[in-house]
Amino acid sequence: MSASTELKAPVIVLVRPQLGENIGKAARAMLNFGLTELRLVTPRDGWPNPSAGPAAAGADDVLARAEVFETLADAVSDCANVYATTVRKRGVTKPVVTPEHAAHEVHTAPGRSAYVFGPERSGLETEDVALARAILTVPINPEFASLNLAQAVILCAYEWSKGAGLSQPTLEEILPPAPQEELEGMIGQFETLLAPTKYFYPESRAGATRRTLRNMLTKPGWNSLEIRTMRGVLSALGGNRKPRPIE
């Protein structure tokens, strides 16, 4: 992540979090989407909390850097854009935005930003929401408007990440196509194993059959690992059967 991206990354503020496990899960959700700055306001069981580490599943650096504050005002004192996450307005008149809209503002508005999350059981109090510039909420089932802390964090972090230029992990795992030489070797091995079985019989159709086989084997876009695997399969099959003589 670039320095400019880190500067625009929102701070995650957990107000009076109750369980260390939930703090750890929130840290895990943050790091999944490139957020690393966690601030805690009077966590119920104190800090550090031994239950947070296992739940963080490797997001230990986020926990190690977490800061503890006595009040929410202190925790967001350096932030110009503060979003209170809640499903209710709680009698406070504030602009109401979605995670997508808030993420756009975080990337474009001057100053630091913070997403504020309340205690697991009760959520943010009216006094907490009053400190925010806007209320952040999501369209949700009115009959069951209940998200756990990590779920709420991951919704906001994910929307922010879409504008942060994070790489797609699955794209990095895709191997390049194998060179033609390796592909030819696999096709030749197929033909060698198939020839004694009269697969290319009659001779008048042998050319067309070989072309069809080649077309099938060149369609998938094999990488080198896939070709080695397939050739290993062919070698195993070929070693377990005796070639029939060509009649």
C-alpha positions in Angstrom: 0.0 0.0 0.0 1.4 3.4 -0.9 2.0 6.2 1.6 -0.8 8.3 0.1 -3.2 5.3 0.4 -2.2 4.8 4.1 -2.9 8.5 4.7 -6.4 8.2 3.3 -7.1 4.9 5.1 -9.9 5.4 7.7 -9.3 4.7 11.4 -11.4 2.0 13.0 -12.7 3.0 16.4 -14.4 0.5 18.7 -16.3 2.2 21.5 -16.5 0.2 24.7 -16.0 -3.2 23.0 -17.0 -6.1 25.3 -15.1 -9.2 24.2 -11.5 -9.6 23.3 -12.5 -12.2 20.7 -14.6 -9.5 18.9 -11.7 -7.1 18.9 -9.5 -9.8 17.3 -12.1 -10.6 14.7 -12.5 -6.9 13.9 -8.7 -6.6 13.5 -8.8 -9.6 11.1 -11.6 -8.0 9.1 -9.6 -4.7 8.9 -6.4 -6.3 7.7 -8.2 -8.4 5.0 -8.9 -5.1 3.3 -5.8 -3.1 4.1 -6.8 -1.2 7.2 -4.3 -1.2 10.1 -5.1 1.6 12.5 -7.3 0.4 15.4 -8.4 2.6 18.3 -10.2 1.4 21.4 -12.3 3.5 23.7 -12.4 2.0 27.2 -12.6 -1.7 26.3 -14.6 -3.5 29.0 -12.0 -6.1 29.9 -9.0 -3.8 29.5 -6.2 -4.0 27.0 -4.2 -5.9 25.9 -6.7 -8.8 26.0 -5.4 -12.4 25.6 -8.5 -13.5 23.8 -8.0 -11.1 20.9 -4.8 -12.7 19.4 -6.2 -16.1 18.5 -9.4 -14.5 17.0 -7.3 -12.1 14.9 -6.0 -15.1 12.9 -2.7 -13.5 12.1 -3.6 -9.8 12.2 -1.3 -9.4 15.2 0.3 -6.2 14.0 -3.1 -4.5 14.0 -3.6 -5.5 17.6 0.0 -4.5 18.6 -0.5 -1.0 17.2 -4.0 -0.5 18.7 -4.3 2.6 20.9 -6.6 3.0 23.9 -8.5 6.2 24.7 -10.6 7.3 27.6 -13.3 9.0 25.5 -14.5 8.9 21.9 -13.8 12.6 21.5 -10.1 11.8 22.3 -10.0 8.9 19.9 -11.2 11.0 16.9 -9.6 14.3 17.8 -7.4 14.2 14.7 -10.2 13.2 12.3 -12.1 15.6 10.2 -14.6 13.1 8.9 -16.2 10.8 11.5 -18.9 8.3 10.7 -21.1 6.7 13.4 -22.2 3.2 12.3 -25.7 2.6 13.5 -29.0 1.3 12.1 -30.9 3.9 14.1 -30.7 7.7 14.1 -31.2 7.7 17.8 -32.9 11.1 17.7 -29.8 12.8 16.3 -30.2 14.8 13.0 -27.3 13.9 10.8 -26.7 13.1 7.2 -27.2 9.3 6.6 -24.8 7.6 4.2 -24.1 4.1 2.9 -20.7 2.4 3.3 -20.1 3.0 -0.5 -20.9 6.7 -0.2 -18.7 7.0 3.0 -15.8 5.2 1.2 -16.0 7.7 -1.6 -15.9 10.6 0.8 -13.0 9.1 2.7 -10.9 8.9 -0.5 -11.8 12.4 -1.7 -12.4 14.6 1.3 -9.5 16.4 3.0 -8.4 15.3 6.4 -8.4 12.0 8.2 -11.5 9.8 8.6 -12.8 7.4 11.2 -15.5 4.7 11.3 -16.9 4.4 14.8 -18.5 1.2 16.0 -20.4 0.7 19.3 -20.5 -2.0 21.9 -21.7 -5.4 20.7 -24.8 -5.6 22.7 -26.2 -2.1 22.5 -24.4 -0.2 19.8 -23.5 3.5 20.0 -25.2 5.8 22.5 -26.8 9.1 21.4 -23.9 11.0 22.8 -21.5 8.9 20.7 -23.5 9.6 17.5 -23.6 13.3 18.3 -19.8 13.5 17.9 -20.0 12.2 14.3 -20.4 14.2 11.1 -22.6 11.6 9.5 -24.4 8.3 10.3 -23.3 5.3 8.3 -25.8 2.6 7.8 -26.7 -0.2 5.4 -29.9 -1.4 3.8 -30.9 -4.3 6.1 -33.8 -6.5 7.0 -35.9 -4.4 9.4 -37.1 -7.6 11.0 -33.5 -8.6 11.9 -31.2 -5.6 11.8 -28.4 -7.3 13.7 -24.8 -7.3 12.5 -22.0 -8.5 14.7 -19.0 -6.2 15.2 -16.7 -7.9 12.7 -19.4 -8.0 10.0 -20.0 -4.3 10.4 -16.3 -3.6 10.2 -15.8 -5.8 7.1 -18.7 -4.1 5.2 -17.1 -0.7 5.7 -13.5 -1.9 5.1 -14.5 -3.7 1.9 -16.2 -0.6 0.3 -13.1 1.5 1.2 -10.8 -1.1 -0.3 -12.5 -0.9 -3.7 -11.0 2.5 -4.2 -7.6 1.7 -2.6 -6.0 -0.2 -5.5 -5.5 -3.4 -3.6 -4.4 -6.3 -5.7 -6.7 -9.3 -6.4 -5.0 -12.3 -4.7 -6.5 -14.8 -7.2 -4.9 -12.9 -10.1 -1.5 -13.3 -8.6 -1.9 -17.1 -8.3 -2.7 -17.6 -12.0 0.4 -19.2 -13.7 1.3 -18.1 -17.2 0.5 -20.3 -20.1 3.0 -23.0 -20.9 5.4 -22.6 -23.9 4.4 -24.4 -27.1 7.2 -26.9 -26.7 5.6 -28.3 -23.5 2.2 -28.4 -25.1 3.6 -30.3 -28.1 5.2 -32.8 -25.7 1.9 -33.5 -24.1 0.1 -33.9 -27.4 2.8 -36.2 -28.6 2.5 -38.3 -25.5 -1.3 -38.6 -26.1 -0.7 -39.7 -29.6 2.0 -42.2 -28.6 -0.3 -43.8 -26.1 -3.3 -43.8 -28.3 -1.6 -45.2 -31.5 -1.4 -48.9 -30.3 -5.1 -48.8 -29.4 -6.2 -48.2 -33.0 -7.6 -44.9 -31.8 -6.5 -43.2 -35.1 -8.1 -46.0 -37.3 -9.0 -45.9 -40.1 -6.0 -44.2 -41.7 -8.2 -42.0 -43.9 -9.6 -40.3 -40.8 -6.3 -40.2 -38.8 -5.4 -36.7 -39.8 -8.8 -35.3 -38.9 -8.8 -37.2 -35.6 -5.4 -35.8 -34.7 -6.5 -32.3 -35.5 -9.6 -32.7 -33.3 -7.5 -34.0 -30.4 -5.0 -31.1 -30.8 -7.9 -28.6 -30.8 -9.2 -30.1 -27.6 -5.9 -30.0 -25.9 -5.0 -26.5 -26.9 -8.3 -24.9 -25.8 -7.8 -24.9 -22.0 -4.6 -22.7 -22.1 -2.6 -25.2 -20.0 0.2 -23.8 -17.7 3.4 -25.8 -17.0 2.2 -27.3 -13.8 -1.0 -28.6 -15.4 0.9 -30.1 -18.3 3.4 -31.8 -16.0 0.4 -33.2 -14.0 -1.4 -34.4 -17.1 1.8 -36.0 -18.5 2.3 -37.8 -15.1 -1.3 -39.1 -15.4 -0.5 -40.4 -18.9 2.7 -42.0 -17.9 0.9 -43.8 -15.0 -1.8 -45.0 -17.4 0.7 -46.0 -20.0 2.8 -48.0 -17.5 -0.2 -50.0 -16.4 -1.3 -51.3 -19.8 0.6 -53.2 -22.5 0.4 -51.5 -25.9 -1.5 -53.5 -28.5 0.4 -54.3 -31.6 -0.8 -52.4 -34.7 -2.6 -54.8 -37.1 
